[in-house]
Amino acid sequence: MNEMKFRNEVLKWVYSMQTGPTSFRMNEGADSTIFTVCFALFIFDLFGEVGAWMQKDRRIWADYINSFQDKDSGYFIPDNYSGKLNSKPLQQLTTFCLDALDMLGESPRYDPFIALNQWPTSEDVADYLKKIGCFKGYPTTGNMAMFLGIFLTRKYLRDGDKTDKDLLETWFNAHEKTQNKSTGFWGNSLSNRYYHGFQNAFHQFVIYNYWDRAIPLYTKIVDIVLSLQDEDGHFGPIPGGGGCWDYDATDILINCGYKKGYREKDVELALTRLFFAILKNQNNDGGFCESKARPSNPIEVFGYLNFIFSDHNLYLTYYRLRATLNVARRGKRMIETHWTRKGREWGQSDLWDTWFRCLTLAEITESIDFDNPLKHLNWKFHKLIGLGFFKT
């Protein structure tokens, strides 16, 4: 594969999703939202496109993004949103918009950290994390903890206020006191020991990695993540992996394993296998999808018995079987998210998976030395804390 051919194919597909100067559909047949605009921008930036844009073009993008910021809360709010303010969609979108404005060389119109006034003391920060179930590893609480860590970090970098640095220290201390000593993740359930454990914890690790803070129990973390790689090279609980699963596993294995000098050869082998598995997920149109291997009905699940029984761990066998049967149901034909009103098919090219798949390829390329067909691409990672940030 030629590097420029790969780059051009991906960018050509992204442009095919464009419906206006700053409008990009998530996928064919879907709608454009502020989320999908950010995803398109992140792909352009990863390939070094944004830096070549004229100032007036960057300003057009920034003005559009800033039009979604709410003056009273500081949050960026998508169209027709009617939920709570301290929700995952709003906090997630706010981190995305701050990243987008950074790469455009622009700033938000209003103070984006007004929400932090809710947690002015160390006790407030610790109580909030406990209340949402972060230390028990409840679903999405890794995201919520990450958002708080991002906001505290960005506010400290902007203002240099020692109070914000103290609140960050509370964030770290609270996590380290509650980390599961047998896994390195958060939560004690069986599901938190494996797939959901590493995917949830990855978000907290984003804060650790930005601050170069040692992640406790990193050897156990790497051991567990490596044990989850399937026969095709992916790290998800269903055939074909998934954009989030594979990216989260990659970032963990590089930062907790390869950079630490722990099981370097095993990590090299695992990520080399994953690299080529991801390339197979590229569609003919140039974009990437969640999974090409999702069974379309329960009968097809029998074709994935090697995946389901890929090791001798009875719980993982049960979990893979349950997860694979679940996505094979007719009602799971589409992937629904809060990013768009219309869902996407598992094998359909979409902006989110194209960004995450390419981001995974970029991290592997910049870390592991192997016969890599994309080794001469000049990847550009986010400069500030958040998804897409990576220290080479």
C-alpha positions in Angstrom: 0.0 0.0 0.0 1.2 3.5 -0.9 1.0 6.0 2.0 -0.3 8.9 -0.1 -2.8 6.6 -1.8 -4.1 5.6 1.7 -4.2 9.2 2.9 -6.0 10.4 -0.3 -8.6 7.6 -0.1 -9.5 8.5 3.5 -9.7 12.2 2.9 -11.7 11.7 -0.4 -14.3 9.7 1.5 -14.5 12.4 4.3 -15.1 15.1 1.7 -17.8 12.9 0.2 -19.7 13.3 3.5 -19.6 17.1 3.2 -23.0 18.8 2.7 -21.9 22.4 3.4 -18.9 24.6 4.3 -18.9 23.1 7.9 -21.4 20.3 7.5 -20.4 16.6 7.4 -22.7 13.6 7.6 -21.7 10.9 10.0 -22.2 8.3 7.2 -24.1 7.8 4.0 -27.8 8.5 4.8 -27.2 10.1 8.1 -27.3 13.7 9.3 -24.7 16.3 10.0 -24.4 17.5 13.6 -21.8 19.5 15.6 -20.4 16.1 16.7 -19.8 14.9 13.2 -18.3 18.2 12.2 -15.7 17.8 15.0 -15.0 14.2 13.9 -14.4 15.4 10.3 -12.1 18.2 11.6 -10.1 15.7 13.7 -9.5 13.5 10.7 -8.3 16.4 8.6 -6.0 17.5 11.5 -4.6 13.9 12.0 -3.5 14.0 8.3 -2.0 17.5 8.7 -4.7 19.3 6.6 -5.8 22.0 9.0 -2.4 23.6 9.3 -2.5 24.4 5.6 -5.9 26.1 5.7 -6.2 29.9 5.3 -7.0 31.9 8.4 -10.4 32.9 7.0 -11.4 29.3 6.5 -10.3 28.4 10.1 -12.4 31.3 11.4 -15.5 30.0 9.5 -15.1 26.7 11.3 -14.5 28.3 14.6 -17.5 30.6 14.3 -19.7 27.6 13.6 -18.4 25.6 16.5 -18.6 28.6 18.9 -22.3 29.1 17.9 -23.1 26.1 20.0 -21.7 27.4 23.3 -24.1 28.3 26.0 -23.0 31.5 27.8 -24.6 30.6 31.2 -23.2 27.1 31.6 -20.1 27.3 29.4 -21.0 24.0 27.8 -21.4 23.4 24.1 -24.9 22.2 23.5 -26.1 20.4 20.3 -29.3 21.3 18.5 -32.6 20.2 20.0 -30.9 19.0 23.2 -33.3 18.8 26.2 -31.4 16.7 28.8 -29.4 17.6 31.9 -26.5 20.0 31.8 -24.0 17.7 33.6 -24.5 14.9 31.1 -22.1 12.8 29.1 -23.3 14.3 25.7 -22.7 17.9 26.8 -19.4 17.3 28.6 -18.2 15.1 25.8 -19.1 17.7 23.1 -17.5 20.5 25.2 -14.2 18.6 25.2 -14.5 17.9 21.5 -15.2 21.6 20.7 -12.3 22.8 22.9 -10.0 20.4 21.0 -11.4 21.6 17.7 -10.9 25.3 18.6 -7.3 24.5 19.7 -6.4 23.1 16.3 -8.0 26.0 14.5 -6.0 28.5 16.6 -9.2 29.9 18.1 -10.8 30.2 21.5 -14.3 29.7 22.9 -16.5 32.8 23.2 -17.3 32.3 26.9 -15.6 30.7 29.9 -16.0 26.9 29.2 -15.3 26.0 32.8 -18.2 27.6 34.6 -19.5 24.1 35.6 -16.4 23.6 37.7 -17.9 26.0 40.2 -20.0 23.1 41.4 -17.0 21.4 42.7 -14.9 24.1 44.5 -13.2 21.9 47.1 -11.4 18.6 47.2 -14.3 17.0 49.1 -16.7 18.1 46.3 -14.5 16.5 43.6 -14.1 13.2 45.5 -17.8 13.1 46.4 -18.8 13.8 42.8 -16.7 10.9 41.5 -18.1 8.6 44.1 -21.7 9.6 43.6 -21.6 8.9 39.8 -20.2 5.4 40.5 -16.7 6.1 39.0 -14.9 4.0 41.7 -17.3 1.1 41.1 -16.6 1.1 37.4 -20.2 1.8 36.4 -20.7 2.2 32.6 -19.6 5.6 31.1 -18.2 6.8 34.5 -14.7 6.5 33.1 -15.8 9.1 30.5 -17.3 11.3 33.2 -14.1 11.2 35.3 -12.0 12.0 32.2 -14.1 15.0 31.4 -13.6 16.4 34.9 -9.9 15.7 34.6 -9.8 17.5 31.3 -11.6 20.5 32.5 -9.5 20.8 35.6 -6.3 20.4 33.6 -7.3 23.0 31.0 -8.4 25.5 33.6 -5.1 25.1 35.4 -3.1 25.5 32.2 -5.1 28.7 31.4 -5.1 30.3 34.8 -2.2 28.8 36.7 -4.4 28.7 39.8 -3.0 26.4 42.5 -6.5 25.5 43.6 -7.1 23.8 40.3 -3.8 21.9 40.7 -4.9 20.8 44.2 -8.3 19.6 42.8 -6.4 17.6 40.2 -4.3 16.0 42.9 -7.5 15.0 44.7 -8.7 13.5 41.4 -5.6 11.3 41.2 -5.5 10.4 44.9 -9.2 9.3 44.9 -8.6 7.1 41.9 -5.5 5.5 43.3 -7.2 4.7 46.6 -10.1 2.9 44.8 -8.2 1.2 42.0 -8.8 -2.6 42.0 -5.5 -4.1 43.1 -6.0 -7.3 41.1 -6.7 -5.6 37.8 -5.6 -2.0 37.8 -9.1 -1.0 36.7 -12.1 0.3 38.7 -14.9 -1.9 39.9 -15.0 -5.5 41.3 -17.5 -7.2 39.0 -16.4 -9.9 36.5 -17.3 -7.6 33.6 -15.0 -4.9 35.1 -12.2 -7.3 35.2 -12.0 -7.7 31.4 -13.5 -5.8 28.5 -15.6 -3.2 30.3 -12.8 -2.7 32.9 -10.1 -1.7 30.4 -12.4 0.3 28.2 -13.8 2.3 31.1 -10.3 2.8 32.8 -8.7 3.9 29.5 -10.5 7.3 30.0 -8.9 7.8 33.4 -5.5 6.8 32.0 -5.8 9.7 29.5 -5.4 12.1 32.4 -2.5 10.1 33.8 -0.7 10.0 30.5 -1.0 13.7 29.9 0.5 14.5 33.3 3.2 11.8 33.0 1.9 10.4 36.2 2.7 6.7 36.8 -0.3 4.4 36.4 -0.2 2.0 39.3 -0.4 -1.8 38.6 0.5 -1.2 34.9 1.9 -4.8 34.6 -1.5 -6.3 35.5 -3.3 -3.9 33.2 -1.1 -5.0 30.2 -1.4 -8.7 31.1 -5.2 -8.5 31.0 -5.5 -6.4 27.8 -3.1 -8.7 25.9 -5.1 -11.7 27.0 -8.2 -10.3 25.2 -6.8 -10.1 21.7 -8.8 -12.4 19.4 -7.6 -14.7 16.6 -7.9 -11.9 14.0 -6.0 -9.3 16.1 -8.9 -7.3 17.5 -9.6 -6.5 21.2 -13.4 -6.3 21.3 -16.0 -8.8 22.7 -17.6 -9.3 19.2 -16.1 -10.4 15.9 -14.3 -7.6 14.0 -13.5 -5.6 17.1 -14.6 -2.0 17.2 -13.2 1.5 16.8 -13.2 2.2 20.5 -12.1 -1.2 21.7 -9.1 -1.4 19.5 -8.0 2.2 20.1 -8.4 2.0 23.8 -6.4 -1.3 23.9 -3.6 0.2 21.7 -3.2 3.3 23.8 -3.0 1.2 27.0 -0.5 -1.3 25.6 1.8 1.5 24.3 1.7 3.7 27.4 1.5 1.0 30.1 3.6 -1.7 28.3 5.8 -0.6 25.5 6.9 2.7 26.9 7.5 1.1 30.3 9.7 -1.7 28.9 7.2 -4.3 30.0 6.4 -7.2 27.6 7.7 -5.2 24.7 8.0 -8.0 22.3 4.4 -9.2 23.2 3.1 -5.7 22.7 5.0 -5.3 19.4 3.5 -8.6 18.1 0.0 -7.8 19.3 -0.1 -4.3 17.8 1.4 -5.4 14.5 -1.4 -8.0 14.2 -3.9 -5.3 15.1 -2.5 -2.9 12.6 -3.1 -5.2 9.6 -6.5 -6.3 11.0 -7.6 -2.6 11.0 -6.4 -2.1 7.5 -8.8 -4.9 6.5 -11.6 -2.8 8.1 -11.2 -0.1 5.4 -14.1 -0.1 3.0 -13.8 0.3 -0.7 -15.0 3.9 -0.4 -11.9 4.7 1.7 -13.7 5.1 5.0 -13.6 2.8 8.0 -16.4 1.0 9.8 -17.1 -0.4 13.3 -16.9 -4.1 12.2 -17.2 -6.0 9.0 -17.7 -9.3 10.8 -20.9 -8.6 12.8 -23.3 -11.6 12.3 -26.6 -10.5 10.8 -28.7 -13.2 12.5 -28.2 -15.8 15.3 -27.6 -18.6 12.9 -24.5 -16.8 11.6 -23.1 -16.8 15.1 -22.1 -20.5 14.6 -19.6 -19.2 12.0 -17.7 -17.5 14.8 -17.1 -20.3 17.2 -13.4 -20.0 16.9 -13.7 -16.4 18.1 -16.0 -17.3 20.9 -13.9 -20.2 22.1 -10.6 -18.5 21.5 -9.1 -19.2 25.0 -9.7 -21.4 28.1 -11.4 -18.7 30.2 -15.0 -19.8 30.7 -16.2 -16.4 31.6 -14.7 -14.8 28.4 -16.3 -17.6 26.3 -19.7 -16.9 27.9 -19.2 -13.1 27.5 -18.2 -13.3 23.8 -21.1 -15.6 23.1 -23.6 -13.4 24.8 -22.2 -10.2 23.2 -22.1 -11.8 19.7 -25.7 -13.2 20.0 -26.8 -9.7 21.2 -25.5 -7.8 18.2 -26.8 -10.5 15.8 -30.4 -9.6 16.7 -32.5 -7.8 14.1 -33.0 -4.9 16.5 -29.2 -4.4 16.6 -28.7 -3.9 12.9 -28.0 -0.2 13.4 -25.6 1.4 15.9 -27.5 4.3 17.7 -25.6 7.1 19.5 -26.3 10.6 20.8 -24.1 12.0 18.1 -26.7 11.8 15.3 -30.5 11.3 14.9 -30.0 8.4 12.5 -27.9 5.4 13.2 -25.3 3.6 11.1 -24.8 0.0 10.0 -21.9 -2.0 11.5 -20.0 -2.3 8.2 -20.8 1.2 6.9 -18.0 3.8 6.7 -18.6 6.5 9.3 -16.6 9.5 10.6 -16.2 8.3 14.2 -14.7 4.9 13.2 -12.6 6.5 10.5 -11.1 8.9 13.0 -10.5 6.2 15.6 -9.2 3.6 13.2 -6.7 6.0 11.7 -5.8 7.3 15.1 -5.0 3.7 16.2 -2.9 3.2 13.1 -1.1 6.4 13.8 -0.2 5.5 17.4 1.1 2.1 16.3 3.1 3.6 13.5 4.7 6.2 15.7 5.6 3.6 18.4 6.4 0.2 17.0 9.1 -0.5 14.4 7.9 -3.1 11.9 7.4 -3.4 8.2 4.8 -0.7 8.1 3.2 0.4 4.8 2.2 3.8 6.4 5.5 4.6 8.2 6.2 7.7 6.2 2.9 9.4 6.9 3.3 12.6 9.0 0.6 12.0 11.6 -0.5 15.0 13.7 -1.8 14.4 17.2 -3.8 16.8 19.4 -1.5 19.1 21.4 -3.7 19.4 24.5 -5.3 16.8 26.8 -8.1 14.7 25.5 -8.9 11.9 23.0 -6.4 12.2 20.2 -3.6 13.4 22.4 -0.5 11.2 22.2 3.1 11.6 23.2 5.4 10.0 20.7 
